[in-house]
Structures are given as structure tokens and as C-alpha cells.
């Protein structure tokens, strides 16, 4: 839990996959072993406090694009049940036909029930997984991601979209392109996150980031299925507001 953390939690994305996005708060990521991520600190064990915060953000949703993305520091499973019901209510009231969530591999069997839950009110669910890279050895030995799966098709059997982490030591322009191409071959959408400095052991590699900007970014920035976040606040949520 972060004292005094006051990020922007609502934004409208007007490019590529147009949608509204809300950054909600839950109990926090249960995995918490990734060596690159401290996002799990945005959490609170008190469901009532989380619900109060979440309802305030959900009230800002207008339905302008009929799509909503819900992110939180972990997986949708770690949101309280009342928040899930509130998301359903917003979908009904604002005419939202598609809602996106995030989920760790450990909760993959919870995805189908979520689809059924929202499908019952005519809303299609898309679920994104943070794969980070399809190099299993690199992903598990260096990043500690917790996805002991070699075959991308096995991951894609549960998830619609994937996130990739790029700009870290050990990557090359060729390996980053290979990961993006693999993501596009197996998933509907790919979101590339460029590594940002934080308190975890894995750090950004400026040489790798330069190679990405020079050799990879130009190939995919115009691709409608690829989002590229050079900063982790590029979707308009996160950071600290005053």
C-alpha cells in the first residue's frame, strides 16, 4: 500500500482501439514475485475503501466509445465482488458493449466464468495477460513472471491480448521484433511497455531502448493492433496528480 499515492485513474483513449480506461484498486497482485514490477503497491486490504474509490472512478465513465478497459494492480480476481457488480452496472447504464480486464496466468481458469458473467448482460469480455516475452527461460529466470509455458498457443487459449516488456538488459532489436510478431500471431492485440525505472531489481537498459526506438518502433507504431507505451502513463492513467 502506498501512502499519499494519488494517480490519475480515468482517461479516454482516442487512438487505435478507442476506449475509456479506469485504474481501479483492489487487494493487490497476489503473485508479487516479478523482478521488474512494483505496481502491486497500489492496493488496500480494506474492500470498503477500495469500493469507495472504485465507484468514484466508474461514475466518470460516459460510454463515449462503447468500450471500457479496467486495470488494477494485479488481476480482475483481486477486485472486490461489489466492484465487479458496479462495472456491470456501468456497462448496462452507459451502453458499453466491450470491457477489457487484466489477469495473471495463475487465474486463467477464472477467465471463462468472467466471460459468462458479462455475457449474460450482452457485454463481450477481452482479457489481457502480461507475458512480457515469449522466451520462457528469460521470462522465468530473469523476470520471475510465473508463466511456466513454452507454447504461445497454450497461453492464447485463455487470453485475448498480451503485454510485452521491452527495453531491458538482454534484449535486442531482433528479439523484441520476434516477441511482437509472436504476439500478433497468437493474440488479437499486443501492448508493448517500455521498461520504467522503479525500485525493483530489473532496470531499463538505455542502449536497448535506443535500439527499440531506432529499429522496432517505426515498424509497429502505425499498426492498429499494437499499442506502444514509451511511458507507463501513456494511456492517461497512473502517475501522481496534485
Order of alpha helices (4+ residues) and beta strands (2+ residues): beta-beta-alpha-beta-alpha-beta-alpha-beta-alpha-beta-alpha-beta-alpha-alpha-beta
